[in-house]
Amino acid sequence: MPNRSDIQVVRIPAYEAAAEMGNPKAANMIMLGAYLEVTRAIEQESILSAFVEHGIKPQMLKGNREAIEAGRRIASGRPK
């Protein structure tokens, strides 16, 4: 653990959560959701809209939404 007061460390078990979802490739979307929850840098729906604009398939969009929401829950400490 860093010994600094100017950063915030948030531990996210992304690979484990992705495996629980049955999609190990979802770890990056889980991390994105955690980042969104902690920073509030951009709205989740803006990201998902951009995915649609770039032609993401509906099933992939659904999986990405679920993974982002899982990451947000983990980062906020909310249960499943």
mmCIF file of the N, C-alpha and C atoms, coordinates in Angstrom:
data_MODEL
# 
_entry.id   MODEL 
# 
loop_
_atom_site.group_PDB 
_atom_site.id 
_atom_site.type_symbol 
_atom_site.label_atom_id 
_atom_site.label_alt_id 
_atom_site.label_comp_id 
_atom_site.label_asym_id 
_atom_site.label_entity_id 
_atom_site.label_seq_id 
_atom_site.pdbx_PDB_ins_code 
_atom_site.Cartn_x 
_atom_site.Cartn_y 
_atom_site.Cartn_z 
_atom_site.occupancy 
_atom_site.B_iso_or_equiv 
_atom_site.pdbx_formal_charge 
_atom_site.auth_seq_id 
_atom_site.auth_comp_id 
_atom_site.auth_asym_id 
_atom_site.auth_atom_id 
_atom_site.pdbx_PDB_model_num 
ATOM 1   N N  . MET A 1 1  ? 0.839   -1.190  0.000   1.00 0.00 ? 1  MET A N  1 
ATOM 2   C CA . MET A 1 1  ? 0.000   0.000   0.000   1.00 0.00 ? 1  MET A CA 1 
ATOM 3   C C  . MET A 1 1  ? 0.878   1.245   0.000   1.00 0.00 ? 1  MET A C  1 
ATOM 4   N N  . PRO A 1 2  ? 0.533   2.195   -0.834  1.00 0.00 ? 2  PRO A N  1 
ATOM 5   C CA . PRO A 1 2  ? 1.283   3.444   -0.845  1.00 0.00 ? 2  PRO A CA 1 
ATOM 6   C C  . PRO A 1 2  ? 1.122   4.187   0.476   1.00 0.00 ? 2  PRO A C  1 
ATOM 7   N N  . ASN A 1 3  ? 2.147   4.870   0.857   1.00 0.00 ? 3  ASN A N  1 
ATOM 8   C CA . ASN A 1 3  ? 2.106   5.668   2.071   1.00 0.00 ? 3  ASN A CA 1 
ATOM 9   C C  . ASN A 1 3  ? 2.008   7.142   1.677   1.00 0.00 ? 3  ASN A C  1 
ATOM 10  N N  . ARG A 1 4  ? 0.937   7.475   0.980   1.00 0.00 ? 4  ARG A N  1 
ATOM 11  C CA . ARG A 1 4  ? 0.732   8.840   0.494   1.00 0.00 ? 4  ARG A CA 1 
ATOM 12  C C  . ARG A 1 4  ? -0.660  9.301   0.882   1.00 0.00 ? 4  ARG A C  1 
ATOM 13  N N  . SER A 1 5  ? -0.783  10.585  1.143   1.00 0.00 ? 5  SER A N  1 
ATOM 14  C CA . SER A 1 5  ? -2.091  11.129  1.507   1.00 0.00 ? 5  SER A CA 1 
ATOM 15  C C  . SER A 1 5  ? -2.771  11.818  0.327   1.00 0.00 ? 5  SER A C  1 
ATOM 16  N N  . ASP A 1 6  ? -2.078  11.903  -0.812  1.00 0.00 ? 6  ASP A N  1 
ATOM 17  C CA . ASP A 1 6  ? -2.629  12.619  -1.949  1.00 0.00 ? 6  ASP A CA 1 
ATOM 18  C C  . ASP A 1 6  ? -3.282  11.707  -2.986  1.00 0.00 ? 6  ASP A C  1 
ATOM 19  N N  . ILE A 1 7  ? -3.420  10.428  -2.677  1.00 0.00 ? 7  ILE A N  1 
ATOM 20  C CA . ILE A 1 7  ? -4.084  9.507   -3.591  1.00 0.00 ? 7  ILE A CA 1 
ATOM 21  C C  . ILE A 1 7  ? -5.109  8.672   -2.838  1.00 0.00 ? 7  ILE A C  1 
ATOM 22  N N  . GLN A 1 8  ? -6.051  8.162   -3.577  1.00 0.00 ? 8  GLN A N  1 
ATOM 23  C CA . GLN A 1 8  ? -7.060  7.273   -3.000  1.00 0.00 ? 8  GLN A CA 1 
ATOM 24  C C  . GLN A 1 8  ? -6.882  5.898   -3.637  1.00 0.00 ? 8  GLN A C  1 
ATOM 25  N N  . VAL A 1 9  ? -6.700  4.892   -2.828  1.00 0.00 ? 9  VAL A N  1 
ATOM 26  C CA . VAL A 1 9  ? -6.556  3.520   -3.310  1.00 0.00 ? 9  VAL A CA 1 
ATOM 27  C C  . VAL A 1 9  ? -7.897  2.826   -3.122  1.00 0.00 ? 9  VAL A C  1 
ATOM 28  N N  . VAL A 1 10 ? -8.395  2.266   -4.208  1.00 0.00 ? 10 VAL A N  1 
ATOM 29  C CA . VAL A 1 10 ? -9.649  1.513   -4.165  1.00 0.00 ? 10 VAL A CA 1 
ATOM 30  C C  . VAL A 1 10 ? -9.342  0.128   -4.718  1.00 0.00 ? 10 VAL A C  1 
ATOM 31  N N  . ARG A 1 11 ? -9.510  -0.862  -3.900  1.00 0.00 ? 11 ARG A N  1 
ATOM 32  C CA . ARG A 1 11 ? -9.235  -2.241  -4.333  1.00 0.00 ? 11 ARG A CA 1 
ATOM 33  C C  . ARG A 1 11 ? -10.500 -2.830  -4.956  1.00 0.00 ? 11 ARG A C  1 
ATOM 34  N N  . ILE A 1 12 ? -10.350 -3.284  -6.170  1.00 0.00 ? 12 ILE A N  1 
ATOM 35  C CA . ILE A 1 12 ? -11.469 -3.865  -6.906  1.00 0.00 ? 12 ILE A CA 1 
ATOM 36  C C  . ILE A 1 12 ? -11.066 -5.256  -7.374  1.00 0.00 ? 12 ILE A C  1 
ATOM 37  N N  . PRO A 1 13 ? -11.715 -6.300  -6.882  1.00 0.00 ? 13 PRO A N  1 
ATOM 38  C CA . PRO A 1 13 ? -11.397 -7.658  -7.340  1.00 0.00 ? 13 PRO A CA 1 
ATOM 39  C C  . PRO A 1 13 ? -12.073 -7.926  -8.696  1.00 0.00 ? 13 PRO A C  1 
ATOM 40  N N  . ALA A 1 14 ? -11.588 -7.236  -9.714  1.00 0.00 ? 14 ALA A N  1 
ATOM 41  C CA . ALA A 1 14 ? -12.246 -7.260  -11.025 1.00 0.00 ? 14 ALA A CA 1 
ATOM 42  C C  . ALA A 1 14 ? -12.249 -8.647  -11.659 1.00 0.00 ? 14 ALA A C  1 
ATOM 43  N N  . TYR A 1 15 ? -11.125 -9.338  -11.615 1.00 0.00 ? 15 TYR A N  1 
ATOM 44  C CA . TYR A 1 15 ? -11.069 -10.657 -12.251 1.00 0.00 ? 15 TYR A CA 1 
ATOM 45  C C  . TYR A 1 15 ? -11.993 -11.646 -11.551 1.00 0.00 ? 15 TYR A C  1 
ATOM 46  N N  . GLU A 1 16 ? -12.023 -11.575 -10.237 1.00 0.00 ? 16 GLU A N  1 
ATOM 47  C CA . GLU A 1 16 ? -12.900 -12.474 -9.487  1.00 0.00 ? 16 GLU A CA 1 
ATOM 48  C C  . GLU A 1 16 ? -14.363 -12.177 -9.791  1.00 0.00 ? 16 GLU A C  1 
ATOM 49  N N  . ALA A 1 17 ? -14.715 -10.905 -9.827  1.00 0.00 ? 17 ALA A N  1 
ATOM 50  C CA . ALA A 1 17 ? -16.095 -10.519 -10.120 1.00 0.00 ? 17 ALA A CA 1 
ATOM 51  C C  . ALA A 1 17 ? -16.480 -10.925 -11.539 1.00 0.00 ? 17 ALA A C  1 
ATOM 52  N N  . ALA A 1 18 ? -15.556 -10.755 -12.482 1.00 0.00 ? 18 ALA A N  1 
ATOM 53  C CA . ALA A 1 18 ? -15.829 -11.150 -13.866 1.00 0.00 ? 18 ALA A CA 1 
ATOM 54  C C  . ALA A 1 18 ? -16.030 -12.658 -13.960 1.00 0.00 ? 18 ALA A C  1 
ATOM 55  N N  . ALA A 1 19 ? -15.221 -13.409 -13.241 1.00 0.00 ? 19 ALA A N  1 
ATOM 56  C CA . ALA A 1 19 ? -15.375 -14.869 -13.239 1.00 0.00 ? 19 ALA A CA 1 
ATOM 57  C C  . ALA A 1 19 ? -16.722 -15.265 -12.656 1.00 0.00 ? 19 ALA A C  1 
ATOM 58  N N  . GLU A 1 20 ? -17.155 -14.567 -11.598 1.00 0.00 ? 20 GLU A N  1 
ATOM 59  C CA . GLU A 1 20 ? -18.473 -14.840 -11.003 1.00 0.00 ? 20 GLU A CA 1 
ATOM 60  C C  . GLU A 1 20 ? -19.588 -14.557 -12.000 1.00 0.00 ? 20 GLU A C  1 
ATOM 61  N N  . MET A 1 21 ? -19.377 -13.569 -12.866 1.00 0.00 ? 21 MET A N  1 
ATOM 62  C CA . MET A 1 21 ? -20.370 -13.236 -13.884 1.00 0.00 ? 21 MET A CA 1 
ATOM 63  C C  . MET A 1 21 ? -20.337 -14.240 -15.033 1.00 0.00 ? 21 MET A C  1 
ATOM 64  N N  . GLY A 1 22 ? -19.309 -15.090 -15.052 1.00 0.00 ? 22 GLY A N  1 
ATOM 65  C CA . GLY A 1 22 ? -19.172 -16.061 -16.132 1.00 0.00 ? 22 GLY A CA 1 
ATOM 66  C C  . GLY A 1 22 ? -18.515 -15.485 -17.372 1.00 0.00 ? 22 GLY A C  1 
ATOM 67  N N  . ASN A 1 23 ? -17.845 -14.337 -17.224 1.00 0.00 ? 23 ASN A N  1 
ATOM 68  C CA . ASN A 1 23 ? -17.198 -13.701 -18.358 1.00 0.00 ? 23 ASN A CA 1 
ATOM 69  C C  . ASN A 1 23 ? -15.890 -13.052 -17.916 1.00 0.00 ? 23 ASN A C  1 
ATOM 70  N N  . PRO A 1 24 ? -14.798 -13.814 -17.918 1.00 0.00 ? 24 PRO A N  1 
ATOM 71  C CA . PRO A 1 24 ? -13.521 -13.261 -17.472 1.00 0.00 ? 24 PRO A CA 1 
ATOM 72  C C  . PRO A 1 24 ? -13.086 -12.018 -18.248 1.00 0.00 ? 24 PRO A C  1 
ATOM 73  N N  . LYS A 1 25 ? -13.564 -11.857 -19.467 1.00 0.00 ? 25 LYS A N  1 
ATOM 74  C CA . LYS A 1 25 ? -13.211 -10.689 -20.273 1.00 0.00 ? 25 LYS A CA 1 
ATOM 75  C C  . LYS A 1 25 ? -13.900 -9.415  -19.786 1.00 0.00 ? 25 LYS A C  1 
ATOM 76  N N  . ALA A 1 26 ? -14.820 -9.527  -18.853 1.00 0.00 ? 26 ALA A N  1 
ATOM 77  C CA . ALA A 1 26 ? -15.557 -8.364  -18.364 1.00 0.00 ? 26 ALA A CA 1 
ATOM 78  C C  . ALA A 1 26 ? -14.790 -7.569  -17.314 1.00 0.00 ? 26 ALA A C  1 
ATOM 79  N N  . ALA A 1 27 ? -13.615 -8.011  -16.945 1.00 0.00 ? 27 ALA A N  1 
ATOM 80  C CA . ALA A 1 27 ? -12.851 -7.328  -15.885 1.00 0.00 ? 27 ALA A CA 1 
ATOM 81  C C  . ALA A 1 27 ? -12.603 -5.865  -16.220 1.00 0.00 ? 27 ALA A C  1 
ATOM 82  N N  . ASN A 1 28 ? -12.342 -5.569  -17.489 1.00 0.00 ? 28 ASN A N  1 
ATOM 83  C CA . ASN A 1 28 ? -12.077 -4.172  -17.844 1.00 0.00 ? 28 ASN A CA 1 
ATOM 84  C C  . ASN A 1 28 ? -13.323 -3.304  -17.674 1.00 0.00 ? 28 ASN A C  1 
ATOM 85  N N  . MET A 1 29 ? -14.487 -3.840  -17.977 1.00 0.00 ? 29 MET A N  1 
ATOM 86  C CA . MET A 1 29 ? -15.727 -3.072  -17.797 1.00 0.00 ? 29 MET A CA 1 
ATOM 87  C C  . MET A 1 29 ? -16.050 -2.916  -16.317 1.00 0.00 ? 29 MET A C  1 
ATOM 88  N N  . ILE A 1 30 ? -15.702 -3.894  -15.519 1.00 0.00 ? 30 ILE A N  1 
ATOM 89  C CA . ILE A 1 30 ? -15.878 -3.782  -14.069 1.00 0.00 ? 30 ILE A CA 1 
ATOM 90  C C  . ILE A 1 30 ? -14.998 -2.660  -13.535 1.00 0.00 ? 30 ILE A C  1 
ATOM 91  N N  . MET A 1 31 ? -13.765 -2.599  -14.010 1.00 0.00 ? 31 MET A N  1 
ATOM 92  C CA . MET A 1 31 ? -12.873 -1.521  -13.589 1.00 0.00 ? 31 MET A CA 1 
ATOM 93  C C  . MET A 1 31 ? -13.376 -0.165  -14.064 1.00 0.00 ? 31 MET A C  1 
ATOM 94  N N  . LEU A 1 32 ? -13.942 -0.117  -15.257 1.00 0.00 ? 32 LEU A N  1 
ATOM 95  C CA . LEU A 1 32 ? -14.518 1.133   -15.751 1.00 0.00 ? 32 LEU A CA 1 
ATOM 96  C C  . LEU A 1 32 ? -15.652 1.579   -14.835 1.00 0.00 ? 32 LEU A C  1 
ATOM 97  N N  . GLY A 1 33 ? -16.512 0.644   -14.448 1.00 0.00 ? 33 GLY A N  1 
ATOM 98  C CA . GLY A 1 33 ? -17.607 0.980   -13.544 1.00 0.00 ? 33 GLY A CA 1 
ATOM 99  C C  . GLY A 1 33 ? -17.105 1.490   -12.202 1.00 0.00 ? 33 GLY A C  1 
ATOM 100 N N  . ALA A 1 34 ? -16.061 0.863   -11.684 1.00 0.00 ? 34 ALA A N  1 
ATOM 101 C CA . ALA A 1 34 ? -15.487 1.314   -10.415 1.00 0.00 ? 34 ALA A CA 1 
ATOM 102 C C  . ALA A 1 34 ? -14.929 2.726   -10.560 1.00 0.00 ? 34 ALA A C  1 
ATOM 103 N N  . TYR A 1 35 ? -14.248 2.969   -11.662 1.00 0.00 ? 35 TYR A N  1 
ATOM 104 C CA . TYR A 1 35 ? -13.701 4.310   -11.924 1.00 0.00 ? 35 TYR A CA 1 
ATOM 105 C C  . TYR A 1 35 ? -14.820 5.341   -11.984 1.00 0.00 ? 35 TYR A C  1 
ATOM 106 N N  . LEU A 1 36 ? -15.900 5.014   -12.681 1.00 0.00 ? 36 LEU A N  1 
ATOM 107 C CA . LEU A 1 36 ? -17.032 5.941   -12.787 1.00 0.00 ? 36 LEU A CA 1 
ATOM 108 C C  . LEU A 1 36 ? -17.645 6.223   -11.426 1.00 0.00 ? 36 LEU A C  1 
ATOM 109 N N  . GLU A 1 37 ? -17.743 5.208   -10.610 1.00 0.00 ? 37 GLU A N  1 
ATOM 110 C CA . GLU A 1 37 ? -18.337 5.378   -9.278  1.00 0.00 ? 37 GLU A CA 1 
ATOM 111 C C  . GLU A 1 37 ? -17.473 6.275   -8.394  1.00 0.00 ? 37 GLU A C  1 
ATOM 112 N N  . VAL A 1 38 ? -16.183 6.073   -8.444  1.00 0.00 ? 38 VAL A N  1 
ATOM 113 C CA . VAL A 1 38 ? -15.280 6.819   -7.566  1.00 0.00 ? 38 VAL A CA 1 
ATOM 114 C C  . VAL A 1 38 ? -15.093 8.255   -8.041  1.00 0.00 ? 38 VAL A C  1 
ATOM 115 N N  . THR A 1 39 ? -14.937 8.438   -9.348  1.00 0.00 ? 39 THR A N  1 
ATOM 116 C CA . THR A 1 39 ? -14.594 9.770   -9.861  1.00 0.00 ? 39 THR A CA 1 
ATOM 117 C C  . THR A 1 39 ? -15.781 10.604  -10.325 1.00 0.00 ? 39 THR A C  1 
ATOM 118 N N  . ARG A 1 40 ? -16.854 9.938   -10.712 1.00 0.00 ? 40 ARG A N  1 
ATOM 119 C CA . ARG A 1 40 ? -18.003 10.626  -11.316 1.00 0.00 ? 40 ARG A CA 1 
ATOM 120 C C  . ARG A 1 40 ? -17.564 11.452  -12.542 1.00 0.00 ? 40 ARG A C  1 
ATOM 121 N N  . ALA A 1 41 ? -16.543 10.952  -13.253 1.00 0.00 ? 41 ALA A N  1 
ATOM 122 C CA . ALA A 1 41 ? -15.947 11.672  -14.383 1.00 0.00 ? 41 ALA A CA 1 
ATOM 123 C C  . ALA A 1 41 ? -16.902 11.831  -15.560 1.00 0.00 ? 41 ALA A C  1 
ATOM 124 N N  . ILE A 1 42 ? -17.741 10.844  -15.780 1.00 0.00 ? 42 ILE A N  1 
ATOM 125 C CA . ILE A 1 42 ? -18.676 10.863  -16.908 1.00 0.00 ? 42 ILE A CA 1 
ATOM 126 C C  . ILE A 1 42 ? -19.861 9.974   -16.550 1.00 0.00 ? 42 ILE A C  1 
ATOM 127 N N  . GLU A 1 43 ? -20.986 10.256  -17.157 1.00 0.00 ? 43 GLU A N  1 
ATOM 128 C CA . GLU A 1 43 ? -22.182 9.454   -16.890 1.00 0.00 ? 43 GLU A CA 1 
ATOM 129 C C  . GLU A 1 43 ? -22.073 8.094   -17.570 1.00 0.00 ? 43 GLU A C  1 
ATOM 130 N N  . GLN A 1 44 ? -22.506 7.077   -16.895 1.00 0.00 ? 44 GLN A N  1 
ATOM 131 C CA . GLN A 1 44 ? -22.505 5.723   -17.432 1.00 0.00 ? 44 GLN A CA 1 
ATOM 132 C C  . GLN A 1 44 ? -23.259 5.660   -18.749 1.00 0.00 ? 44 GLN A C  1 
ATOM 133 N N  . GLU A 1 45 ? -24.379 6.317   -18.836 1.00 0.00 ? 45 GLU A N  1 
ATOM 134 C CA . GLU A 1 45 ? -25.188 6.255   -20.059 1.00 0.00 ? 45 GLU A CA 1 
ATOM 135 C C  . GLU A 1 45 ? -24.478 6.899   -21.243 1.00 0.00 ? 45 GLU A C  1 
ATOM 136 N N  . SER A 1 46 ? -23.612 7.869   -21.000 1.00 0.00 ? 46 SER A N  1 
ATOM 137 C CA . SER A 1 46 ? -22.837 8.468   -22.086 1.00 0.00 ? 46 SER A CA 1 
ATOM 138 C C  . SER A 1 46 ? -21.890 7.437   -22.694 1.00 0.00 ? 46 SER A C  1 
ATOM 139 N N  . ILE A 1 47 ? -21.286 6.653   -21.852 1.00 0.00 ? 47 ILE A N  1 
ATOM 140 C CA . ILE A 1 47 ? -20.376 5.610   -22.334 1.00 0.00 ? 47 ILE A CA 1 
ATOM 141 C C  . ILE A 1 47 ? -21.144 4.553   -23.101 1.00 0.00 ? 47 ILE A C  1 
ATOM 142 N N  . LEU A 1 48 ? -22.262 4.118   -22.549 1.00 0.00 ? 48 LEU A N  1 
ATOM 143 C CA . LEU A 1 48 ? -23.046 3.095   -23.226 1.00 0.00 ? 48 LEU A CA 1 
ATOM 144 C C  . LEU A 1 48 ? -23.601 3.614   -24.552 1.00 0.00 ? 48 LEU A C  1 
ATOM 145 N N  . SER A 1 49 ? -23.976 4.880   -24.611 1.00 0.00 ? 49 SER A N  1 
ATOM 146 C CA . SER A 1 49 ? -24.436 5.478   -25.869 1.00 0.00 ? 49 SER A CA 1 
ATOM 147 C C  . SER A 1 49 ? -23.326 5.479   -26.909 1.00 0.00 ? 49 SER A C  1 
ATOM 148 N N  . ALA A 1 50 ? -22.110 5.763   -26.463 1.00 0.00 ? 50 ALA A N  1 
ATOM 149 C CA . ALA A 1 50 ? -20.968 5.747   -27.384 1.00 0.00 ? 50 ALA A CA 1 
ATOM 150 C C  . ALA A 1 50 ? -20.738 4.338   -27.926 1.00 0.00 ? 50 ALA A C  1 
ATOM 151 N N  . PHE A 1 51 ? -20.929 3.333   -27.090 1.00 0.00 ? 51 PHE A N  1 
ATOM 152 C CA . PHE A 1 51 ? -20.806 1.953   -27.558 1.00 0.00 ? 51 PHE A CA 1 
ATOM 153 C C  . PHE A 1 51 ? -21.812 1.687   -28.670 1.00 0.00 ? 51 PHE A C  1 
ATOM 154 N N  . VAL A 1 52 ? -23.045 2.132   -28.474 1.00 0.00 ? 52 VAL A N  1 
ATOM 155 C CA . VAL A 1 52 ? -24.097 1.933   -29.469 1.00 0.00 ? 52 VAL A CA 1 
ATOM 156 C C  . VAL A 1 52 ? -23.736 2.654   -30.768 1.00 0.00 ? 52 VAL A C  1 
ATOM 157 N N  . GLU A 1 53 ? -23.263 3.879   -30.646 1.00 0.00 ? 53 GLU A N  1 
ATOM 158 C CA . GLU A 1 53 ? -22.874 4.660   -31.821 1.00 0.00 ? 53 GLU A CA 1 
ATOM 159 C C  . GLU A 1 53 ? -21.776 3.975   -32.626 1.00 0.00 ? 53 GLU A C  1 
ATOM 160 N N  . HIS A 1 54 ? -20.930 3.217   -31.938 1.00 0.00 ? 54 HIS A N  1 
ATOM 161 C CA . HIS A 1 54 ? -19.840 2.531   -32.625 1.00 0.00 ? 54 HIS A CA 1 
ATOM 162 C C  . HIS A 1 54 ? -20.205 1.099   -33.001 1.00 0.00 ? 54 HIS A C  1 
ATOM 163 N N  . GLY A 1 55 ? -21.490 0.776   -32.923 1.00 0.00 ? 55 GLY A N  1 
ATOM 164 C CA . GLY A 1 55 ? -21.985 -0.490  -33.458 1.00 0.00 ? 55 GLY A CA 1 
ATOM 165 C C  . GLY A 1 55 ? -21.848 -1.708  -32.579 1.00 0.00 ? 55 GLY A C  1 
ATOM 166 N N  . ILE A 1 56 ? -21.758 -1.534  -31.274 1.00 0.00 ? 56 ILE A N  1 
ATOM 167 C CA . ILE A 1 56 ? -21.678 -2.697  -30.392 1.00 0.00 ? 56 ILE A CA 1 
ATOM 168 C C  . ILE A 1 56 ? -22.976 -3.505  -30.502 1.00 0.00 ? 56 ILE A C  1 
ATOM 169 N N  . LYS A 1 57 ? -22.845 -4.793  -30.473 1.00 0.00 ? 57 LYS A N  1 
ATOM 170 C CA . LYS A 1 57 ? -24.001 -5.683  -30.586 1.00 0.00 ? 57 LYS A CA 1 
ATOM 171 C C  . LYS A 1 57 ? -24.828 -5.615  -29.303 1.00 0.00 ? 57 LYS A C  1 
ATOM 172 N N  . PRO A 1 58 ? -26.153 -5.746  -29.436 1.00 0.00 ? 58 PRO A N  1 
ATOM 173 C CA . PRO A 1 58 ? -27.030 -5.629  -28.251 1.00 0.00 ? 58 PRO A CA 1 
ATOM 174 C C  . PRO A 1 58 ? -26.637 -6.554  -27.094 1.00 0.00 ? 58 PRO A C  1 
ATOM 175 N N  . GLN A 1 59 ? -26.258 -7.793  -27.399 1.00 0.00 ? 59 GLN A N  1 
ATOM 176 C CA . GLN A 1 59 ? -25.889 -8.721  -26.327 1.00 0.00 ? 59 GLN A CA 1 
ATOM 177 C C  . GLN A 1 59 ? -24.619 -8.259  -25.611 1.00 0.00 ? 59 GLN A C  1 
ATOM 178 N N  . MET A 1 60 ? -23.664 -7.717  -26.382 1.00 0.00 ? 60 MET A N  1 
ATOM 179 C CA . MET A 1 60 ? -22.442 -7.198  -25.758 1.00 0.00 ? 60 MET A CA 1 
ATOM 180 C C  . MET A 1 60 ? -22.757 -5.962  -24.919 1.00 0.00 ? 60 MET A C  1 
ATOM 181 N N  . LEU A 1 61 ? -23.662 -5.134  -25.401 1.00 0.00 ? 61 LEU A N  1 
ATOM 182 C CA . LEU A 1 61 ? -24.046 -3.940  -24.646 1.00 0.00 ? 61 LEU A CA 1 
ATOM 183 C C  . LEU A 1 61 ? -24.649 -4.338  -23.309 1.00 0.00 ? 61 LEU A C  1 
ATOM 184 N N  . LYS A 1 62 ? -25.497 -5.353  -23.336 1.00 0.00 ? 62 LYS A N  1 
ATOM 185 C CA . LYS A 1 62 ? -26.119 -5.841  -22.099 1.00 0.00 ? 62 LYS A CA 1 
ATOM 186 C C  . LYS A 1 62 ? -25.050 -6.328  -21.118 1.00 0.00 ? 62 LYS A C  1 
ATOM 187 N N  . GLY A 1 63 ? -24.104 -7.103  -21.606 1.00 0.00 ? 63 GLY A N  1 
ATOM 188 C CA . GLY A 1 63 ? -23.034 -7.609  -20.752 1.00 0.00 ? 63 GLY A CA 1 
ATOM 189 C C  . GLY A 1 63 ? -22.149 -6.499  -20.213 1.00 0.00 ? 63 GLY A C  1 
ATOM 190 N N  . ASN A 1 64 ? -21.865 -5.515  -21.060 1.00 0.00 ? 64 ASN A N  1 
ATOM 191 C CA . ASN A 1 64 ? -21.049 -4.382  -20.611 1.00 0.00 ? 64 ASN A CA 1 
ATOM 192 C C  . ASN A 1 64 ? -21.776 -3.574  -19.548 1.00 0.00 ? 64 ASN A C  1 
ATOM 193 N N  . ARG A 1 65 ? -23.078 -3.362  -19.751 1.00 0.00 ? 65 ARG A N  1 
ATOM 194 C CA . ARG A 1 65 ? -23.865 -2.628  -18.749 1.00 0.00 ? 65 ARG A CA 1 
ATOM 195 C C  . ARG A 1 65 ? -23.821 -3.371  -17.409 1.00 0.00 ? 65 ARG A C  1 
ATOM 196 N N  . GLU A 1 66 ? -24.017 -4.673  -17.438 1.00 0.00 ? 66 GLU A N  1 
ATOM 197 C CA . GLU A 1 66 ? -24.006 -5.461  -16.207 1.00 0.00 ? 66 GLU A CA 1 
ATOM 198 C C  . GLU A 1 66 ? -22.640 -5.391  -15.518 1.00 0.00 ? 66 GLU A C  1 
ATOM 199 N N  . ALA A 1 67 ? -21.570 -5.445  -16.305 1.00 0.00 ? 67 ALA A N  1 
ATOM 200 C CA . ALA A 1 67 ? -20.229 -5.394  -15.724 1.00 0.00 ? 67 ALA A CA 1 
ATOM 201 C C  . ALA A 1 67 ? -19.926 -4.013  -15.143 1.00 0.00 ? 67 ALA A C  1 
ATOM 202 N N  . ILE A 1 68 ? -20.315 -2.962  -15.850 1.00 0.00 ? 68 ILE A N  1 
ATOM 203 C CA . ILE A 1 68 ? -20.111 -1.606  -15.337 1.00 0.00 ? 68 ILE A CA 1 
ATOM 204 C C  . ILE A 1 68 ? -20.873 -1.423  -14.029 1.00 0.00 ? 68 ILE A C  1 
ATOM 205 N N  . GLU A 1 69 ? -22.103 -1.881  -14.002 1.00 0.00 ? 69 GLU A N  1 
ATOM 206 C CA . GLU A 1 69 ? -22.904 -1.753  -12.781 1.00 0.00 ? 69 GLU A CA 1 
ATOM 207 C C  . GLU A 1 69 ? -22.315 -2.578  -11.642 1.00 0.00 ? 69 GLU A C  1 
ATOM 208 N N  . ALA A 1 70 ? -21.753 -3.743  -11.958 1.00 0.00 ? 70 ALA A N  1 
ATOM 209 C CA . ALA A 1 70 ? -21.090 -4.550  -10.925 1.00 0.00 ? 70 ALA A CA 1 
ATOM 210 C C  . ALA A 1 70 ? -19.890 -3.795  -10.361 1.00 0.00 ? 70 ALA A C  1 
ATOM 211 N N  . GLY A 1 71 ? -19.108 -3.182  -11.224 1.00 0.00 ? 71 GLY A N  1 
ATOM 212 C CA . GLY A 1 71 ? -17.963 -2.403  -10.765 1.00 0.00 ? 71 GLY A CA 1 
ATOM 213 C C  . GLY A 1 71 ? -18.372 -1.240  -9.885  1.00 0.00 ? 71 GLY A C  1 
ATOM 214 N N  . ARG A 1 72 ? -19.464 -0.600  -10.254 1.00 0.00 ? 72 ARG A N  1 
ATOM 215 C CA . ARG A 1 72 ? -19.962 0.516   -9.436  1.00 0.00 ? 72 ARG A CA 1 
ATOM 216 C C  . ARG A 1 72 ? -20.395 0.025   -8.065  1.00 0.00 ? 72 ARG A C  1 
ATOM 217 N N  . ARG A 1 73 ? -21.091 -1.110  -8.036  1.00 0.00 ? 73 ARG A N  1 
ATOM 218 C CA . ARG A 1 73 ? -21.515 -1.681  -6.746  1.00 0.00 ? 73 ARG A CA 1 
ATOM 219 C C  . ARG A 1 73 ? -20.319 -2.027  -5.876  1.00 0.00 ? 73 ARG A C  1 
ATOM 220 N N  . ILE A 1 74 ? -19.328 -2.661  -6.469  1.00 0.00 ? 74 ILE A N  1 
ATOM 221 C CA . ILE A 1 74 ? -18.137 -3.059  -5.704  1.00 0.00 ? 74 ILE A CA 1 
ATOM 222 C C  . ILE A 1 74 ? -17.454 -1.816  -5.137  1.00 0.00 ? 74 ILE A C  1 
ATOM 223 N N  . ALA A 1 75 ? -17.264 -0.802  -5.967  1.00 0.00 ? 75 ALA A N  1 
ATOM 224 C CA . ALA A 1 75 ? -16.565 0.408   -5.530  1.00 0.00 ? 75 ALA A CA 1 
ATOM 225 C C  . ALA A 1 75 ? -17.320 1.155   -4.442  1.00 0.00 ? 75 ALA A C  1 
ATOM 226 N N  . SER A 1 76 ? -18.637 1.074   -4.481  1.00 0.00 ? 76 SER A N  1 
ATOM 227 C CA . SER A 1 76 ? -19.434 1.787   -3.484  1.00 0.00 ? 76 SER A CA 1 
ATOM 228 C C  . SER A 1 76 ? -19.667 0.979   -2.208  1.00 0.00 ? 76 SER A C  1 
ATOM 229 N N  . GLY A 1 77 ? -19.318 -0.316  -2.279  1.00 0.00 ? 77 GLY A N  1 
ATOM 230 C CA . GLY A 1 77 ? -19.528 -1.176  -1.111  1.00 0.00 ? 77 GLY A CA 1 
ATOM 231 C C  . GLY A 1 77 ? -20.941 -1.707  -0.999  1.00 0.00 ? 77 GLY A C  1 
ATOM 232 N N  . ARG A 1 78 ? -21.751 -1.493  -2.060  1.00 0.00 ? 78 ARG A N  1 
ATOM 233 C CA . ARG A 1 78 ? -23.126 -2.010  -2.040  1.00 0.00 ? 78 ARG A CA 1 
ATOM 234 C C  . ARG A 1 78 ? -23.114 -3.500  -2.336  1.00 0.00 ? 78 ARG A C  1 
ATOM 235 N N  . PRO A 1 79 ? -24.034 -4.233  -1.726  1.00 0.00 ? 79 PRO A N  1 
ATOM 236 C CA . PRO A 1 79 ? -24.118 -5.673  -2.022  1.00 0.00 ? 79 PRO A CA 1 
ATOM 237 C C  . PRO A 1 79 ? -24.687 -5.901  -3.425  1.00 0.00 ? 79 PRO A C  1 
ATOM 238 N N  . LYS A 1 80 ? -24.586 -7.121  -3.862  1.00 0.00 ? 80 LYS A N  1 
ATOM 239 C CA . LYS A 1 80 ? -25.078 -7.498  -5.202  1.00 0.00 ? 80 LYS A CA 1 
ATOM 240 C C  . LYS A 1 80 ? -26.549 -7.273  -5.361  1.00 0.00 ? 80 LYS A C  1 
# 
